[in-house]
Amino acid sequence: MIKTDIIIIGAGPVGLFTIFEAGLMKLHCHVIDAIPQIGGQLKEIYPKKPIYDIPGFPSVLAGDLIDNLEQQVAPFQPGFTLGERAETIEKHEDGSFVVTTIEGTEHQAPTVIIAGGLGSFEPRKPIVNGLTNFEKKGIEYMVREPETFLNKKVFISGGGDSALDWAVYIAENSTVPVGLVHRSDMFRAHKDSVEKVYQLQNEGKIDLYTHAEIKKVKGKEKLESIELHQKDRAPKTVDVDYWLPLFGLSPKLGPIGNWGLDIKKNAIKVNHALDYETNIPGVFAVGDVNTYPGKLKLILCGFHEATLAVQTCYKIINPDKKFTMKYTTVQGVQGFEKVL
């Protein structure tokens, strides 16, 4: 059982900033996210997309914003459970909550802040017969441990940043060429990534198949081969160790929608006049996952919401204490001592 002061669901920018605000109040946080890396959709879907409405930054790349937030919260030593979707919530007699992930990992805290952005992200799966037979047996929709795919026969499908970035990474670090399959010859990825793919193709490290799709998967206990269909060419069977269909992620509220929260149009209703608490006392929702009159789905608004939610969390956790807010220009940022 992982115990902490605040369980944060969502490791995107608002979830990360929540750690910072909580840390200033000497509250410890543990973050749960279904995506296997910190950063939410900013890191997973468009890390190289510029953002123009973050105060103090005329322009900042989404991935760089996440890197900066990680550095900002580092003194407060947050815990992370990544690659596991928050599945259930249970309230105990002592008032604390236990949030359990799909993998069975349990987390306990007196308060919960849902900062899940647009919800939990589910992979967009291609329509291929027998696909589910090989999920986690050669077919993966996310890259959790990159080293797993090195020096293996790997095919990647997709034309966005995630597909191309992972194709480049594996190709540069593996002794076996990577197959990259895309339905057209126009990529949605950043220009630099596209140029790198063509460079690695010329070097024989990427086998590029455009106007192509994978139509069949075969194997016994695990994936053994795929059937590749390319325009104006006969279908061909290719032996593989892994196929990664990286077609992006689709946001869904997921199991959180079954937690007894007041839901409106796939978002969580909150009391915005006070602290963004939900209809369940002790459970808050901040960022794009919440809704209230006048709601704006902006990162900077999520930062503001998180700041107020943490104030009430402090009161719940320390009912007999009064917190005196001091500007960081006065008190600085006093992190937690490392626990050996």
Residue pairs with C-beta under 8 A, 6 or more apart in sequence:
1 98
1 106
1 107
1 108
2 30
2 79
2 81
2 105
2 106
2 107
2 108
3 107
3 108
3 109
4 28
4 29
4 30
4 79
4 107
4 108
4 109
5 22
5 27
5 28
5 29
5 109
5 110
5 111
5 313
5 317
6 18
6 22
6 27
6 28
6 29
6 30
6 109
6 111
6 112
6 113
6 310
6 313
7 29
7 30
7 31
7 32
7 97
7 99
7 107
7 108
7 109
7 111
7 112
7 113
8 15
8 18
8 19
8 29
8 30
8 31
8 32
8 78
8 112
8 113
8 115
9 15
9 31
9 32
9 33
9 86
9 99
9 112
9 113
9 114
9 115
9 116
9 256
10 31
10 32
10 33
10 40
10 114
10 115
10 116
10 117
10 287
10 289
11 31
11 32
11 33
11 35
11 37
11 38
11 39
11 40
11 80
11 82
12 33
12 39
12 40
12 41
12 42
12 115
12 116
12 117
12 287
13 39
13 40
13 42
13 65
13 66
13 69
13 299
13 302
13 303
14 115
14 117
14 286
14 287
14 288
14 299
14 302
14 303
14 305
14 306
15 31
15 33
15 40
15 113
15 115
15 116
15 287
16 31
16 38
16 66
16 69
16 70
16 72
16 73
17 69
17 72
17 73
17 302
17 303
17 306
18 29
18 113
18 115
18 286
18 306
18 309
18 310
19 29
19 31
19 73
19 76
19 78
20 69
20 72
20 73
20 76
21 306
21 307
21 310
22 28
22 29
22 76
22 310
22 313
23 29
23 73
23 75
23 76
23 333
23 335
23 336
24 328
24 333
25 310
25 311
25 314
25 323
26 336
27 310
27 313
27 314
27 317
28 76
28 77
28 78
28 79
28 336
29 76
29 78
29 79
30 78
30 79
30 80
30 81
30 107
30 109
31 38
31 78
31 79
31 80
31 81
32 80
32 81
32 84
32 85
32 86
32 99
32 101
32 107
33 40
33 80
33 81
33 82
33 83
33 84
34 83
34 84
34 85
34 86
34 120
34 121
34 254
35 43
35 44
35 82
35 83
35 121
35 142
35 249
36 82
36 83
36 142
36 143
36 144
37 43
37 44
37 82
38 66
38 70
38 80
38 82
39 47
39 63
39 66
40 66
40 117
40 121
41 117
41 118
41 121
41 249
41 251
42 49
42 62
42 63
42 65
42 66
43 62
43 63
43 66
44 121
44 162
44 249
45 160
45 161
45 162
45 248
45 249
46 62
46 161
47 61
47 62
47 63
47 66
47 161
47 165
48 61
48 62
48 63
48 161
48 190
48 192
48 193
49 61
49 62
50 59
50 60
50 61
50 62
51 57
51 59
51 60
51 61
51 62
51 65
51 299
52 58
52 59
53 298
53 299
53 300
54 60
54 65
54 299
54 300
55 300
57 65
60 68
74 335
75 333
75 334
75 335
75 336
76 335
76 336
77 335
77 336
77 338
77 339
81 101
81 105
81 107
83 142
83 144
84 101
84 102
84 103
84 105
85 101
85 102
85 120
85 254
85 255
86 99
86 100
86 101
86 120
86 255
86 256
87 100
87 101
87 102
87 255
88 99
88 100
88 255
88 259
89 97
89 98
89 99
89 100
89 112
89 259
89 283
90 97
90 98
90 100
91 97
91 98
91 280
91 282
92 98
92 108
95 110
95 282
96 108
96 109
96 110
97 108
97 109
97 110
97 111
97 112
97 282
97 283
98 106
98 107
98 108
99 106
99 107
99 109
99 112
100 106
100 107
101 107
110 282
110 313
110 316
110 317
111 282
111 283
111 284
111 313
111 316
111 317
112 282
112 283
112 284
113 283
113 284
113 285
113 286
113 306
113 309
113 310
113 313
114 256
114 268
114 278
114 283
114 284
114 285
114 286
114 289
114 290
115 285
115 286
115 287
115 289
115 302
115 306
116 253
116 256
116 287
116 289
117 251
117 287
117 288
117 289
118 251
118 288
118 289
119 251
119 252
119 253
119 254
119 256
119 266
119 289
120 251
120 252
120 253
120 254
120 255
120 256
121 249
121 250
121 251
121 252
122 249
122 250
122 251
122 252
122 254
123 141
123 142
123 245
123 247
123 248
123 249
123 250
124 247
124 248
124 249
124 250
125 131
125 141
125 245
125 247
126 157
126 213
126 214
126 245
126 247
128 214
128 215
128 216
128 217
129 216
129 217
130 216
130 217
130 218
131 139
131 217
133 217
133 219
134 217
134 219
134 222
134 223
134 243
135 141
137 219
137 221
137 222
137 223
138 219
138 222
138 223
138 224
138 240
138 241
138 242
138 243
139 217
139 223
139 242
139 243
139 244
139 245
140 242
140 243
140 244
141 244
141 245
141 246
143 149
143 166
143 244
146 166
146 169
146 170
146 173
148 242
149 170
149 174
149 242
149 244
150 170
150 173
150 174
151 174
151 175
151 176
152 174
152 176
152 241
152 242
153 176
153 239
153 240
153 241
153 242
154 170
154 174
154 176
154 178
154 179
154 240
154 241
154 242
154 243
154 244
155 178
155 179
155 180
155 181
155 214
155 226
155 238
155 240
155 242
155 243
155 244
156 163
156 166
156 167
156 170
156 178
156 179
156 180
156 181
156 243
156 244
156 246
157 163
157 180
157 181
157 182
157 213
157 214
157 243
157 244
157 245
157 246
157 247
158 164
158 181
158 182
158 244
158 245
158 246
158 247
158 248
159 182
159 183
159 184
159 186
159 187
159 188
159 189
160 187
160 188
160 189
160 246
160 247
160 248
161 188
161 189
161 190
161 193
162 246
162 248
163 180
163 182
163 189
163 244
163 246
163 247
164 180
164 187
164 189
164 190
164 193
164 194
164 196
164 197
165 189
165 193
166 244
166 246
167 178
167 180
167 197
167 200
167 206
168 193
168 196
168 197
168 200
168 206
170 178
171 177
171 178
171 200
171 205
171 206
172 200
172 205
174 205
177 204
177 205
177 206
177 207
178 205
178 206
178 207
179 206
179 207
179 209
179 238
179 240
180 197
180 206
180 207
180 208
180 209
181 209
181 212
181 213
181 214
181 228
182 208
182 209
182 210
182 211
182 212
183 211
183 212
183 213
184 210
184 211
185 210
185 211
187 193
187 194
187 197
197 206
197 208
198 208
200 206
201 207
201 208
209 228
209 230
210 230
211 230
211 231
211 232
212 228
212 229
212 230
212 231
213 228
213 229
214 226
214 227
214 228
214 229
214 243
214 245
215 227
215 228
215 229
215 235
216 226
216 227
217 223
217 225
217 226
217 227
217 243
218 224
218 225
218 226
218 227
218 237
219 225
223 240
223 241
223 242
223 243
224 239
224 240
225 237
225 238
225 239
225 240
226 237
226 238
226 240
226 243
227 235
227 236
227 237
227 238
228 235
228 236
228 237
228 238
229 235
230 236
252 266
253 263
253 266
253 267
253 268
253 289
256 268
257 263
257 266
259 280
259 283
260 279
260 280
261 268
261 269
261 278
261 279
261 280
261 283
261 285
262 268
262 269
262 278
262 279
263 269
264 291
265 291
267 288
267 289
267 290
267 291
268 278
268 285
268 289
268 290
268 291
269 278
269 279
269 290
269 291
269 292
270 276
270 277
270 278
270 284
270 285
270 290
270 291
270 292
271 277
271 278
271 292
272 290
272 292
272 293
272 294
272 295
272 305
274 308
274 312
275 284
275 308
275 309
275 311
275 312
276 284
276 285
276 286
276 290
276 292
276 305
276 308
276 309
277 283
277 284
277 309
277 312
278 284
278 285
282 316
284 309
284 312
284 313
286 302
286 305
286 306
286 309
287 299
287 301
287 302
287 305
287 306
288 297
288 302
290 305
295 301
311 323
314 321
314 323
315 323
